Amino acid sequence: NGLLKKAYELSVLCDAEVALIIFSNRGKLYEFCSSSSMHKTLDRYQKCSYGGPEPNVSAREALVKEHSNHQEYLKLKARVEALQRSQRNLLGEDLGPLSGKELESLERQLDSSLKQIRSTRTQCMLDQLTDLQRREQMLSEA
C-alpha cells in the first residue's frame, strides 16, 4: 500500500505518468497507473526504451536486441493479462470460460486461502487474548 500511495503522490506532485507493477512473493498482483490504461503506458515505455538503437552498435545487433526486448515485453504483457484474469477468477468474476477441472482447482485454491486466513485470524485472536490475560493479571496484582 505504501508503494502504491507513493506512486500516486509522485504522479500528482510531479505531474508525471507513473506505472507501478508489483508481484508479491505469493504471486499476487498489485498495480497502479496514473493514466487511463496500463497497456498504453507499457506500450509507451516499450517504444521509448526499445525504440532506437544504441550508439556504436551495428544495425543487425540493434535489430536482434530490439526483437529480444520486444519478445520480453510481450511475455510480460501476457503475464500481466494472465494474472489479471486469475485475479478476476479469484474474485468470482469471468468464470464462464473455465472448465470443470479449472473451477475445481480454483475452489481448492480458495479453500486453501480461506484456511490460511482463518488460521491467521485465530492466531491474532489468541495473541489478543493472551495480552488481555496478562493485563488482567497485572491489574489484579496492583
The first five atom37 places (N, CA, C, CB, O) and aatype in JSON, in Angstrom:
{
  "aatype": [2, 7, 10, 10, 11, 11, 0, 18, 6, 10, 15, 19, 10, 4, 3, 0, 6, 19, 0, 10, 9, 9, 13, 15, 2, 1, 7, 11, 10, 18, 6, 13, 4, 15, 15, 15, 15, 12, 8, 11, 16, 10, 3, 1, 18, 5, 11, 4, 15, 18, 7, 7, 14, 6, 14, 2, 19, 15, 0, 1, 6, 0, 10, 19, 11, 6, 8, 15, 2, 8, 5, 6, 18, 10, 11, 10, 11, 0, 1, 19, 6, 0, 10, 5, 1, 15, 5, 1, 2, 10, 10, 7, 6, 3, 10, 7, 14, 10, 15, 7, 11, 6, 10, 6, 15, 10, 6, 1, 5, 10, 3, 15, 15, 10, 11, 5, 9, 1, 15, 16, 1, 16, 5, 4, 12, 10, 3, 5, 10, 16, 3, 10, 5, 1, 1, 6, 5, 12, 10, 15, 6, 0],
  "atom_mask": [
    [1, 1, 1, 1, 1],
    [1, 1, 1, 0, 1],
    [1, 1, 1, 1, 1],
    [1, 1, 1, 1, 1],
    [1, 1, 1, 1, 1],
    [1, 1, 1, 1, 1],
    [1, 1, 1, 1, 1],
    [1, 1, 1, 1, 1],
    [1, 1, 1, 1, 1],
    [1, 1, 1, 1, 1],
    [1, 1, 1, 1, 1],
    [1, 1, 1, 1, 1],
    [1, 1, 1, 1, 1],
    [1, 1, 1, 1, 1],
    [1, 1, 1, 1, 1],
    [1, 1, 1, 1, 1],
    [1, 1, 1, 1, 1],
    [1, 1, 1, 1, 1],
    [1, 1, 1, 1, 1],
    [1, 1, 1, 1, 1],
    [1, 1, 1, 1, 1],
    [1, 1, 1, 1, 1],
    [1, 1, 1, 1, 1],
    [1, 1, 1, 1, 1],
    [1, 1, 1, 1, 1],
    [1, 1, 1, 1, 1],
    [1, 1, 1, 0, 1],
    [1, 1, 1, 1, 1],
    [1, 1, 1, 1, 1],
    [1, 1, 1, 1, 1],
    [1, 1, 1, 1, 1],
    [1, 1, 1, 1, 1],
    [1, 1, 1, 1, 1],
    [1, 1, 1, 1, 1],
    [1, 1, 1, 1, 1],
    [1, 1, 1, 1, 1],
    [1, 1, 1, 1, 1],
    [1, 1, 1, 1, 1],
    [1, 1, 1, 1, 1],
    [1, 1, 1, 1, 1],
    [1, 1, 1, 1, 1],
    [1, 1, 1, 1, 1],
    [1, 1, 1, 1, 1],
    [1, 1, 1, 1, 1],
    [1, 1, 1, 1, 1],
    [1, 1, 1, 1, 1],
    [1, 1, 1, 1, 1],
    [1, 1, 1, 1, 1],
    [1, 1, 1, 1, 1],
    [1, 1, 1, 1, 1],
    [1, 1, 1, 0, 1],
    [1, 1, 1, 0, 1],
    [1, 1, 1, 1, 1],
    [1, 1, 1, 1, 1],
    [1, 1, 1, 1, 1],
    [1, 1, 1, 1, 1],
    [1, 1, 1, 1, 1],
    [1, 1, 1, 1, 1],
    [1, 1, 1, 1, 1],
    [1, 1, 1, 1, 1],
    [1, 1, 1, 1, 1],
    [1, 1, 1, 1, 1],
    [1, 1, 1, 1, 1],
    [1, 1, 1, 1, 1],
    [1, 1, 1, 1, 1],
    [1, 1, 1, 1, 1],
    [1, 1, 1, 1, 1],
    [1, 1, 1, 1, 1],
    [1, 1, 1, 1, 1],
    [1, 1, 1, 1, 1],
    [1, 1, 1, 1, 1],
    [1, 1, 1, 1, 1],
    [1, 1, 1, 1, 1],
    [1, 1, 1, 1, 1],
    [1, 1, 1, 1, 1],
    [1, 1, 1, 1, 1],
    [1, 1, 1, 1, 1],
    [1, 1, 1, 1, 1],
    [1, 1, 1, 1, 1],
    [1, 1, 1, 1, 1],
    [1, 1, 1, 1, 1],
    [1, 1, 1, 1, 1],
    [1, 1, 1, 1, 1],
    [1, 1, 1, 1, 1],
    [1, 1, 1, 1, 1],
    [1, 1, 1, 1, 1],
    [1, 1, 1, 1, 1],
    [1, 1, 1, 1, 1],
    [1, 1, 1, 1, 1],
    [1, 1, 1, 1, 1],
    [1, 1, 1, 1, 1],
    [1, 1, 1, 0, 1],
    [1, 1, 1, 1, 1],
    [1, 1, 1, 1, 1],
    [1, 1, 1, 1, 1],
    [1, 1, 1, 0, 1],
    [1, 1, 1, 1, 1],
    [1, 1, 1, 1, 1],
    [1, 1, 1, 1, 1],
    [1, 1, 1, 0, 1],
    [1, 1, 1, 1, 1],
    [1, 1, 1, 1, 1],
    [1, 1, 1, 1, 1],
    [1, 1, 1, 1, 1],
    [1, 1, 1, 1, 1],
    [1, 1, 1, 1, 1],
    [1, 1, 1, 1, 1],
    [1, 1, 1, 1, 1],
    [1, 1, 1, 1, 1],
    [1, 1, 1, 1, 1],
    [1, 1, 1, 1, 1],
    [1, 1, 1, 1, 1],
    [1, 1, 1, 1, 1],
    [1, 1, 1, 1, 1],
    [1, 1, 1, 1, 1],
    [1, 1, 1, 1, 1],
    [1, 1, 1, 1, 1],
    [1, 1, 1, 1, 1],
    [1, 1, 1, 1, 1],
    [1, 1, 1, 1, 1],
    [1, 1, 1, 1, 1],
    [1, 1, 1, 1, 1],
    [1, 1, 1, 1, 1],
    [1, 1, 1, 1, 1],
    [1, 1, 1, 1, 1],
    [1, 1, 1, 1, 1],
    [1, 1, 1, 1, 1],
    [1, 1, 1, 1, 1],
    [1, 1, 1, 1, 1],
    [1, 1, 1, 1, 1],
    [1, 1, 1, 1, 1],
    [1, 1, 1, 1, 1],
    [1, 1, 1, 1, 1],
    [1, 1, 1, 1, 1],
    [1, 1, 1, 1, 1],
    [1, 1, 1, 1, 1],
    [1, 1, 1, 1, 1],
    [1, 1, 1, 1, 1],
    [1, 1, 1, 1, 1],
    [1, 1, 1, 1, 1],
    [1, 1, 1, 1, 1],
    [1, 1, 1, 1, 1]
  ],
  "atom_positions": [
    [[0.82, -1.2, 0.0], [0.0, 0.0, 0.0], [0.85, 1.25, 0.0], [-0.92, 0.0, 1.19], [0.52, 2.24, -0.66]],
    [[1.96, 1.22, 0.75], [2.84, 2.38, 0.82], [3.43, 2.73, -0.53], [0.0, 0.0, 0.0], [3.49, 3.9, -0.9]],
    [[3.87, 1.7, -1.26], [4.44, 1.95, -2.59], [3.39, 2.49, -3.55], [5.06, 0.66, -3.15], [3.67, 3.4, -4.34]],
    [[2.2, 1.94, -3.49], [1.13, 2.41, -4.37], [0.78, 3.86, -4.04], [-0.12, 1.51, -4.24], [0.54, 4.67, -4.94]],
    [[0.76, 4.19, -2.75], [0.46, 5.56, -2.34], [1.55, 6.51, -2.84], [0.34, 5.65, -0.81], [1.24, 7.6, -3.34]],
    [[2.82, 6.11, -2.71], [3.94, 6.95, -3.17], [3.88, 7.14, -4.68], [5.29, 6.33, -2.76], [4.15, 8.23, -5.18]],
    [[3.52, 6.09, -5.41], [3.4, 6.2, -6.87], [2.33, 7.23, -7.22], [3.07, 4.83, -7.5], [2.51, 8.05, -8.12]],
    [[1.22, 7.18, -6.5], [0.15, 8.15, -6.74], [0.63, 9.56, -6.43], [-1.09, 7.8, -5.88], [0.41, 10.49, -7.21]],
    [[1.3, 9.72, -5.28], [1.79, 11.04, -4.89], [2.78, 11.59, -5.92], [2.44, 10.98, -3.51], [2.73, 12.77, -6.25]],
    [[3.68, 10.73, -6.41], [4.63, 11.17, -7.44], [3.9, 11.63, -8.7], [5.61, 10.03, -7.79], [4.26, 12.65, -9.3]],
    [[2.89, 10.89, -9.09], [2.16, 11.26, -10.3], [1.49, 12.62, -10.14], [1.12, 10.19, -10.64], [1.43, 13.4, -11.09]],
    [[0.99, 12.9, -8.95], [0.31, 14.18, -8.71], [1.32, 15.3, -8.55], [-0.59, 14.09, -7.47], [1.21, 16.34, -9.2]],
    [[2.31, 15.09, -7.67], [3.27, 16.16, -7.37], [4.12, 16.54, -8.57], [4.17, 15.72, -6.24], [4.42, 17.72, -8.78]],
    [[4.51, 15.56, -9.35], [5.4, 15.82, -10.49], [4.64, 15.95, -11.8], [6.44, 14.72, -10.6], [5.25, 16.16, -12.85]],
    [[3.33, 15.81, -11.75], [2.52, 15.82, -12.96], [3.12, 14.88, -13.99], [2.4, 17.26, -13.52], [3.35, 15.25, -15.14]],
    [[3.37, 13.64, -13.54], [4.04, 12.64, -14.38], [3.14, 11.43, -14.56], [5.4, 12.23, -13.77], [2.27, 11.15, -13.74]],
    [[3.38, 10.72, -15.65], [2.69, 9.46, -15.88], [3.48, 8.38, -15.16], [2.54, 9.15, -17.42], [4.65, 8.14, -15.47]],
    [[2.85, 7.73, -14.2], [3.53, 6.74, -13.36], [2.79, 5.42, -13.48], [3.6, 7.22, -11.88], [1.56, 5.36, -13.4]],
    [[3.57, 4.35, -13.66], [3.0, 3.0, -13.66], [3.85, 2.15, -12.73], [2.96, 2.39, -15.11], [5.08, 2.22, -12.76]],
    [[3.19, 1.35, -11.91], [3.88, 0.5, -10.95], [3.25, -0.87, -10.98], [3.83, 1.11, -9.51], [2.03, -1.01, -10.88]],
    [[4.09, -1.9, -11.13], [3.62, -3.28, -11.12], [4.41, -4.01, -10.04], [3.79, -3.97, -12.53], [5.64, -3.98, -10.04]],
    [[3.7, -4.66, -9.14], [4.35, -5.4, -8.06], [3.75, -6.8, -8.01], [4.18, -4.66, -6.68], [2.53, -6.96, -8.05]],
    [[4.61, -7.81, -7.91], [4.17, -9.17, -7.68], [4.65, -9.56, -6.28], [4.71, -10.16, -8.78], [5.85, -9.52, -6.0]],
    [[3.72, -9.94, -5.41], [4.12, -10.36, -4.07], [4.81, -11.71, -4.17], [2.89, -10.42, -3.11], [4.78, -12.36, -5.22]],
    [[5.42, -12.15, -3.06], [6.1, -13.44, -3.08], [5.1, -14.59, -3.24], [6.91, -13.63, -1.81], [5.51, -15.72, -3.52]],
    [[3.82, -14.32, -3.07], [2.8, -15.34, -3.3], [2.18, -15.23, -4.68], [1.72, -15.24, -2.24], [1.23, -15.95, -5.01]],
    [[2.72, -14.31, -5.5], [2.24, -14.17, -6.87], [1.06, -13.23, -7.04], [0.0, 0.0, 0.0], [0.5, -13.13, -8.13]],
    [[0.68, -12.53, -5.99], [-0.43, -11.6, -6.09], [0.03, -10.34, -6.81], [-1.0, -11.25, -4.69], [1.12, -9.82, -6.57]],
    [[-0.81, -9.86, -7.69], [-0.5, -8.69, -8.5], [-1.06, -7.44, -7.85], [-1.07, -8.84, -9.92], [-2.22, -7.38, -7.44]],
    [[-0.19, -6.42, -7.75], [-0.6, -5.09, -7.32], [-0.15, -4.14, -8.43], [0.02, -4.69, -5.9], [0.97, -4.24, -8.92]],
    [[-1.0, -3.25, -8.81], [-0.61, -2.33, -9.86], [-1.25, -0.96, -9.66], [-0.99, -2.89, -11.22], [-2.31, -0.83, -9.05]],
    [[-0.56, 0.03, -10.19], [-1.06, 1.41, -10.17], [-0.67, 2.04, -11.49], [-0.49, 2.22, -8.96], [0.44, 1.85, -11.98]],
    [[-1.58, 2.79, -12.06], [-1.28, 3.53, -13.28], [-2.0, 4.87, -13.2], [-1.72, 2.73, -14.56], [-3.22, 4.93, -13.0]],
    [[-1.23, 5.94, -13.35], [-1.82, 7.27, -13.23], [-2.61, 7.66, -14.48], [-0.74, 8.31, -12.97], [-3.48, 8.53, -14.43]],
    [[-2.31, 7.02, -15.6], [-3.08, 7.31, -16.81], [-4.29, 6.37, -16.87], [-2.19, 7.16, -18.1], [-4.52, 5.59, -15.95]],
    [[-5.04, 6.46, -17.93], [-6.26, 5.68, -18.03], [-6.01, 4.2, -18.32], [-7.15, 6.25, -19.11], [-6.88, 3.37, -18.07]],
    [[-4.83, 3.86, -18.85], [-4.6, 2.48, -19.25], [-3.16, 2.05, -19.0], [-4.94, 2.31, -20.72], [-2.21, 2.69, -19.45]],
    [[-3.02, 0.94, -18.28], [-1.69, 0.37, -18.03], [-1.08, -0.08, -19.36], [-1.78, -0.83, -17.04], [0.13, 0.07, -19.57]],
    [[-1.9, -0.62, -20.26], [-1.39, -1.09, -21.54], [-0.8, 0.06, -22.37], [-2.5, -1.79, -22.34], [0.25, -0.1, -22.99]],
    [[-1.47, 1.2, -22.37], [-0.95, 2.35, -23.11], [0.38, 2.81, -22.52], [-1.96, 3.51, -23.11], [1.3, 3.17, -23.25]],
    [[0.46, 2.81, -21.2], [1.71, 3.22, -20.54], [2.82, 2.23, -20.86], [1.51, 3.32, -19.02], [3.95, 2.63, -21.13]],
    [[2.5, 0.92, -20.83], [3.51, -0.09, -21.16], [3.95, 0.04, -22.62], [2.97, -1.5, -20.89], [5.13, -0.09, -22.93]],
    [[2.99, 0.28, -23.51], [3.33, 0.48, -24.93], [4.24, 1.7, -25.09], [2.05, 0.65, -25.78], [5.22, 1.66, -25.83]],
    [[3.91, 2.76, -24.41], [4.72, 3.98, -24.47], [6.13, 3.72, -23.94], [4.06, 5.13, -23.67], [7.12, 4.16, -24.53]],
    [[6.22, 3.01, -22.83], [7.52, 2.66, -22.26], [8.33, 1.81, -23.24], [7.33, 1.89, -20.92], [9.52, 2.05, -23.45]],
    [[7.67, 0.83, -23.84], [8.35, -0.05, -24.78], [8.89, 0.74, -25.96], [7.41, -1.14, -25.27], [10.02, 0.49, -26.4]],
    [[8.13, 1.67, -26.48], [8.58, 2.48, -27.62], [9.75, 3.37, -27.24], [7.43, 3.32, -28.16], [10.69, 3.53, -28.02]],
    [[9.69, 3.96, -26.05], [10.77, 4.86, -25.62], [12.04, 4.09, -25.28], [10.33, 5.68, -24.4], [13.14, 4.52, -25.62]],
    [[11.88, 2.96, -24.61], [13.05, 2.21, -24.15], [13.72, 1.41, -25.25], [12.66, 1.29, -23.03], [14.95, 1.3, -25.29]],
    [[12.93, 0.85, -26.12], [13.49, -0.06, -27.12], [13.34, 0.48, -28.54], [12.82, -1.41, -27.02], [13.56, -0.24, -29.51]],
    [[12.95, 1.73, -28.65], [12.65, 2.31, -29.95], [13.82, 2.5, -30.87], [0.0, 0.0, 0.0], [13.7, 2.24, -32.07]],
    [[14.95, 2.95, -30.37], [16.07, 3.25, -31.25], [17.34, 2.52, -30.86], [0.0, 0.0, 0.0], [17.5, 2.16, -29.69]],
    [[18.24, 2.3, -31.81], [19.48, 1.6, -31.49], [20.42, 2.47, -30.65], [20.18, 1.17, -32.78], [20.4, 3.7, -30.73]],
    [[21.23, 1.8, -29.86], [22.23, 2.5, -29.06], [23.39, 2.91, -29.96], [22.73, 1.6, -27.88], [23.63, 2.28, -30.99]],
    [[24.11, 3.95, -29.58], [25.27, 4.36, -30.37], [26.33, 3.25, -30.39], [25.87, 5.66, -29.81], [26.45, 2.47, -29.45]],
    [[27.09, 3.2, -31.48], [28.19, 2.24, -31.65], [27.72, 0.78, -31.67], [29.19, 2.41, -30.53], [28.5, -0.12, -31.35]],
    [[26.5, 0.55, -32.05], [26.0, -0.82, -32.17], [25.57, -1.01, -33.61], [24.81, -1.09, -31.16], [24.87, -0.17, -34.19]],
    [[25.98, -2.13, -34.19], [25.63, -2.37, -35.59], [24.11, -2.5, -35.74], [26.33, -3.64, -36.12], [23.4, -2.8, -34.78]],
    [[23.65, -2.26, -36.94], [22.21, -2.31, -37.2], [21.65, -3.7, -36.91], [21.92, -1.91, -38.66], [20.55, -3.84, -36.39]],
    [[22.43, -4.73, -37.26], [21.96, -6.1, -37.02], [21.84, -6.38, -35.53], [22.92, -7.13, -37.68], [20.85, -6.95, -35.07]],
    [[22.86, -5.98, -34.77], [22.83, -6.19, -33.32], [21.66, -5.43, -32.69], [24.16, -5.75, -32.67], [21.0, -5.92, -31.78]],
    [[21.44, -4.23, -33.19], [20.33, -3.42, -32.67], [19.0, -4.09, -32.96], [20.36, -2.0, -33.27], [18.1, -4.09, -32.12]],
    [[18.86, -4.66, -34.17], [17.63, -5.33, -34.54], [17.4, -6.57, -33.68], [17.67, -5.72, -36.02], [16.29, -6.83, -33.23]],
    [[18.47, -7.34, -33.44], [18.37, -8.53, -32.6], [17.97, -8.13, -31.18], [19.71, -9.31, -32.58], [17.11, -8.76, -30.57]],
    [[18.6, -7.09, -30.67], [18.3, -6.62, -29.31], [16.86, -6.12, -29.23], [19.28, -5.51, -28.89], [16.14, -6.41, -28.27]],
    [[16.44, -5.37, -30.24], [15.07, -4.85, -30.25], [14.07, -6.0, -30.28], [14.85, -3.92, -31.45], [13.06, -5.97, -29.57]],
    [[14.35, -7.02, -31.1], [13.46, -8.18, -31.18], [13.4, -8.89, -29.84], [13.93, -9.15, -32.29], [12.32, -9.27, -29.37]],
    [[14.55, -9.08, -29.22], [14.62, -9.74, -27.91], [13.85, -8.95, -26.87], [16.08, -9.91, -27.47], [13.09, -9.52, -26.08]],
    [[14.04, -7.64, -26.86], [13.33, -6.79, -25.91], [11.82, -6.82, -26.16], [13.85, -5.35, -25.99], [11.03, -6.82, -25.22]],
    [[11.46, -6.84, -27.43], [10.03, -6.88, -27.75], [9.42, -8.21, -27.3], [9.82, -6.68, -29.28], [8.29, -8.25, -26.81]],
    [[10.17, -9.3, -27.47], [9.7, -10.61, -27.02], [9.5, -10.61, -25.51], [10.69, -11.72, -27.44], [8.5, -11.12, -25.0]],
    [[10.47, -10.03, -24.8], [10.36, -9.94, -23.34], [9.13, -9.11, -22.96], [11.65, -9.31, -22.73], [8.38, -9.48, -22.05]],
    [[8.94, -8.01, -23.64], [7.78, -7.15, -23.39], [6.48, -7.94, -23.61], [7.82, -5.91, -24.31], [5.56, -7.86, -22.79]],
    [[6.4, -8.68, -24.71], [5.19, -9.45, -24.99], [4.94, -10.51, -23.92], [5.3, -10.11, -26.36], [3.8, -10.75, -23.53]],
    [[6.02, -11.15, -23.46], [5.87, -12.15, -22.39], [5.35, -11.5, -21.11], [7.22, -12.85, -22.12], [4.46, -12.03, -20.46]],
    [[5.92, -10.35, -20.76], [5.48, -9.65, -19.55], [4.03, -9.18, -19.68], [6.39, -8.45, -19.26], [3.25, -9.25, -18.73]],
    [[3.69, -8.71, -20.87], [2.32, -8.25, -21.12], [1.35, -9.43, -20.98], [2.2, -7.61, -22.53], [0.28, -9.28, -20.38]],
    [[1.72, -10.58, -21.52], [0.87, -11.77, -21.41], [0.76, -12.22, -19.95], [1.44, -12.92, -22.28], [-0.3, -12.64, -19.5]],
    [[1.87, -12.12, -19.22], [1.87, -12.49, -17.8], [0.93, -11.57, -17.0], [3.31, -12.41, -17.22], [0.18, -12.03, -16.15]],
    [[0.98, -10.28, -17.29], [0.1, -9.32, -16.61], [-1.36, -9.67, -16.91], [0.42, -7.85, -17.05], [-2.2, -9.67, -16.0]],
    [[-1.66, -9.95, -18.16], [-3.03, -10.29, -18.54], [-3.49, -11.58, -17.86], [-3.15, -10.43, -20.06], [-4.63, -11.67, -17.4]],
    [[-2.59, -12.58, -17.79], [-2.93, -13.84, -17.13], [-3.18, -13.62, -15.64], [-1.81, -14.88, -17.33], [-4.12, -14.19, -15.07]],
    [[-2.35, -12.81, -15.01], [-2.53, -12.53, -13.58], [-3.81, -11.74, -13.32], [-1.32, -11.77, -13.02], [-4.49, -11.96, -12.33]],
    [[-4.13, -10.82, -14.21], [-5.38, -10.06, -14.06], [-6.58, -10.99, -14.22], [-5.45, -8.91, -15.1], [-7.56, -10.87, -13.49]],
    [[-6.5, -11.91, -15.17], [-7.57, -12.89, -15.38], [-7.71, -13.78, -14.14], [-7.3, -13.75, -16.65], [-8.82, -14.05, -13.68]],
    [[-6.57, -14.22, -13.61], [-6.58, -15.05, -12.4], [-7.17, -14.29, -11.22], [-5.15, -15.51, -12.07], [-7.95, -14.85, -10.44]],
    [[-6.81, -13.03, -11.1], [-7.34, -12.21, -10.01], [-8.86, -12.07, -10.14], [-6.67, -10.8, -10.01], [-9.58, -12.18, -9.15]],
    [[-9.34, -11.85, -11.36], [-10.79, -11.76, -11.57], [-11.47, -13.08, -11.2], [-11.11, -11.38, -13.04], [-12.53, -13.08, -10.58]],
    [[-10.85, -14.2, -11.58], [-11.41, -15.51, -11.25], [-11.48, -15.71, -9.74], [-10.58, -16.62, -11.89], [-12.47, -16.23, -9.22]],
    [[-10.43, -15.31, -9.04], [-10.41, -15.46, -7.58], [-11.47, -14.59, -6.92], [-9.03, -15.1, -7.03], [-11.92, -14.88, -5.81]],
    [[-11.87, -13.52, -7.59], [-12.93, -12.66, -7.08], [-14.32, -13.14, -7.52], [-12.71, -11.21, -7.54], [-15.33, -12.51, -7.22]],
    [[-14.35, -14.27, -8.25], [-15.62, -14.83, -8.69], [-16.14, -14.24, -9.98], [0.0, 0.0, 0.0], [-17.32, -14.41, -10.31]],
    [[-15.28, -13.56, -10.72], [-15.69, -12.93, -11.98], [-15.14, -13.72, -13.16], [-15.2, -11.47, -12.03], [-14.14, -14.43, -13.04]],
    [[-15.79, -13.6, -14.3], [-15.35, -14.23, -15.56], [-15.1, -15.73, -15.41], [-14.07, -13.56, -16.07], [-14.09, -16.25, -15.89]],
    [[-16.01, -16.43, -14.75], [-15.83, -17.87, -14.53], [-16.38, -18.7, -15.69], [-16.52, -18.28, -13.24], [-16.09, -19.89, -15.78]],
    [[-17.15, -18.09, -16.56], [-17.78, -18.81, -17.67], [-16.84, -19.63, -18.54], [0.0, 0.0, 0.0], [-17.14, -20.78, -18.83]],
    [[-15.7, -19.06, -18.96], [-14.8, -19.8, -19.85], [-14.04, -20.95, -19.18], [-13.83, -18.86, -20.46], [-13.39, -21.73, -19.87]],
    [[-14.1, -21.07, -17.85], [-13.31, -22.09, -17.16], [-13.94, -23.46, -17.29], [-13.15, -21.72, -15.68], [-15.17, -23.6, -17.28]],
    [[-13.09, -24.48, -17.41], [-13.56, -25.86, -17.48], [-13.87, -26.36, -16.07], [-12.5, -26.78, -18.17], [-13.59, -25.68, -15.08]],
    [[-14.45, -27.54, -15.99], [-14.76, -28.13, -14.7], [-13.52, -28.32, -13.84], [0.0, 0.0, 0.0], [-13.53, -28.04, -12.65]],
    [[-12.44, -28.81, -14.47], [-11.19, -29.02, -13.72], [-10.62, -27.7, -13.23], [-10.16, -29.74, -14.6], [-10.11, -27.61, -12.11]],
    [[-10.69, -26.67, -14.07], [-10.18, -25.36, -13.67], [-10.99, -24.78, -12.52], [-10.2, -24.39, -14.87], [-10.43, -24.18, -11.6]],
    [[-12.31, -24.97, -12.57], [-13.16, -24.5, -11.47], [-12.85, -25.26, -10.18], [-14.64, -24.65, -11.84], [-12.82, -24.68, -9.1]],
    [[-12.62, -26.55, -10.31], [-12.27, -27.36, -9.14], [-10.93, -26.91, -8.55], [-12.19, -28.87, -9.53], [-10.79, -26.81, -7.33]],
    [[-9.97, -26.63, -9.4], [-8.67, -26.15, -8.94], [-8.81, -24.79, -8.26], [-7.68, -26.05, -10.12], [-8.19, -24.53, -7.23]],
    [[-9.63, -23.93, -8.84], [-9.88, -22.61, -8.26], [-10.53, -22.75, -6.88], [-10.77, -21.76, -9.19], [-10.2, -22.03, -5.94]],
    [[-11.46, -23.68, -6.78], [-12.13, -23.92, -5.5], [-11.13, -24.4, -4.45], [-13.27, -24.95, -5.66], [-11.17, -23.97, -3.3]],
    [[-10.22, -25.3, -4.84], [-9.19, -25.78, -3.9], [-8.29, -24.62, -3.46], [-8.33, -26.89, -4.55], [-7.94, -24.51, -2.29]],
    [[-7.93, -23.76, -4.41], [-7.12, -22.58, -4.08], [-7.82, -21.7, -3.06], [-6.8, -21.77, -5.35], [-7.23, -21.27, -2.08]],
    [[-9.1, -21.45, -3.32], [-9.87, -20.59, -2.42], [-10.02, -21.24, -1.04], [-11.25, -20.3, -3.02], [-9.93, -20.55, -0.02]],
    [[-10.26, -22.56, -1.0], [-10.35, -23.26, 0.28], [-9.05, -23.14, 1.05], [-10.69, -24.74, 0.06], [-9.05, -22.88, 2.26]],
    [[-7.95, -23.32, 0.36], [-6.63, -23.22, 1.0], [-6.4, -21.8, 1.53], [-5.52, -23.6, 0.01], [-5.91, -21.62, 2.64]],
    [[-6.76, -20.81, 0.73], [-6.61, -19.42, 1.16], [-7.49, -19.13, 2.38], [-6.96, -18.46, 0.01], [-7.06, -18.46, 3.32]],
    [[-8.7, -19.63, 2.35], [-9.63, -19.42, 3.46], [-9.1, -20.06, 4.74], [-11.01, -19.98, 3.11], [-9.2, -19.47, 5.82]],
    [[-8.54, -21.27, 4.62], [-7.95, -21.92, 5.8], [-6.81, -21.08, 6.36], [-7.43, -23.34, 5.43], [-6.69, -20.92, 7.57]],
    [[-5.97, -20.55, 5.48], [-4.84, -19.73, 5.91], [-5.33, -18.46, 6.6], [-3.94, -19.37, 4.72], [-4.79, -18.05, 7.62]],
    [[-6.34, -17.83, 6.03], [-6.91, -16.61, 6.61], [-7.49, -16.91, 7.99], [-8.0, -16.02, 5.69], [-7.27, -16.16, 8.94]],
    [[-8.24, -18.0, 8.09], [-8.84, -18.36, 9.38], [-7.77, -18.68, 10.42], [-9.79, -19.55, 9.22], [-7.89, -18.31, 11.59]],
    [[-6.74, -19.36, 9.99], [-5.64, -19.69, 10.9], [-4.96, -18.42, 11.41], [-4.61, -20.59, 10.21], [-4.68, -18.29, 12.6]],
    [[-4.71, -17.49, 10.5], [-4.07, -16.22, 10.88], [-4.99, -15.43, 11.81], [-3.73, -15.39, 9.63], [-4.52, -14.85, 12.79]],
    [[-6.27, -15.4, 11.51], [-7.23, -14.69, 12.36], [-7.3, -15.32, 13.74], [-8.63, -14.69, 11.71], [-7.33, -14.61, 14.75]],
    [[-7.33, -16.65, 13.8], [-7.36, -17.35, 15.09], [-6.12, -17.03, 15.9], [-7.48, -18.86, 14.88], [-6.2, -16.77, 17.1]],
    [[-4.96, -17.05, 15.25], [-3.71, -16.73, 15.95], [-3.73, -15.3, 16.48], [-2.5, -16.94, 15.03], [-3.27, -15.04, 17.59]],
    [[-4.25, -14.39, 15.7], [-4.37, -12.99, 16.12], [-5.27, -12.88, 17.34], [-4.92, -12.12, 14.96], [-4.95, -12.16, 18.29]],
    [[-6.38, -13.59, 17.32], [-7.3, -13.56, 18.46], [-6.66, -14.17, 19.7], [-8.6, -14.3, 18.12], [-6.85, -13.66, 20.8]],
    [[-5.91, -15.26, 19.53], [-5.21, -15.87, 20.66], [-4.17, -14.93, 21.24], [-4.55, -17.19, 20.23], [-4.01, -14.85, 22.45]],
    [[-3.47, -14.23, 20.37], [-2.48, -13.26, 20.84], [-3.15, -12.14, 21.63], [-1.7, -12.66, 19.64], [-2.65, -11.72, 22.67]],
    [[-4.3, -11.68, 21.14], [-5.03, -10.64, 21.85], [-5.52, -11.15, 23.21], [-6.23, -10.15, 21.01], [-5.46, -10.42, 24.21]],
    [[-6.0, -12.39, 23.24], [-6.47, -12.99, 24.49], [-5.34, -13.09, 25.5], [-7.08, -14.38, 24.23], [-5.51, -12.76, 26.67]],
    [[-4.18, -13.55, 25.04], [-3.01, -13.65, 25.92], [-2.64, -12.28, 26.47], [-1.81, -14.26, 25.16], [-2.34, -12.14, 27.66]],
    [[-2.66, -11.29, 25.62], [-2.33, -9.93, 26.05], [-3.34, -9.42, 27.09], [-2.28, -8.97, 24.85], [-2.95, -8.82, 28.09]],
    [[-4.62, -9.68, 26.84], [-5.65, -9.25, 27.79], [-5.51, -9.97, 29.13], [-7.04, -9.49, 27.21], [-5.69, -9.37, 30.19]],
    [[-5.19, -11.27, 29.09], [-4.99, -12.02, 30.33], [-3.79, -11.48, 31.1], [-4.79, -13.52, 30.03], [-3.82, -11.39, 32.32]],
    [[-2.74, -11.14, 30.38], [-1.56, -10.57, 31.03], [-1.91, -9.24, 31.69], [-0.42, -10.39, 30.0], [-1.49, -8.97, 32.81]],
    [[-2.68, -8.41, 30.98], [-3.09, -7.11, 31.54], [-3.98, -7.3, 32.77], [-3.83, -6.28, 30.48], [-3.85, -6.6, 33.77]],
    [[-4.89, -8.28, 32.67], [-5.78, -8.56, 33.8], [-4.98, -8.98, 35.03], [-6.79, -9.67, 33.43], [-5.26, -8.54, 36.14]],
    [[-3.99, -9.82, 34.81], [-3.15, -10.28, 35.91], [-2.38, -9.11, 36.52], [-2.17, -11.38, 35.43], [-2.25, -9.01, 37.74]],
    [[-1.86, -8.22, 35.67], [-1.12, -7.05, 36.17], [-2.03, -6.15, 37.0], [-0.51, -6.26, 35.0], [-1.61, -5.62, 38.03]],
    [[-3.29, -5.98, 36.55], [-4.23, -5.14, 37.28], [-4.63, -5.76, 38.62], [-5.48, -4.89, 36.44], [-4.77, -5.06, 39.62]],
    [[-4.8, -7.08, 38.63], [-5.18, -7.74, 39.88], [-4.04, -7.75, 40.89], [-5.63, -9.18, 39.6], [-4.29, -7.78, 42.09]],
    [[-2.81, -7.72, 40.41], [-1.64, -7.67, 41.3], [-1.43, -6.27, 41.86], [-0.39, -8.13, 40.56], [-0.81, -6.11, 42.92]],
    [[-1.92, -5.26, 41.18], [-1.69, -3.88, 41.62], [-2.61, -3.43, 42.73], [-1.85, -2.95, 40.47], [-2.51, -2.29, 43.18]]
  ]
}
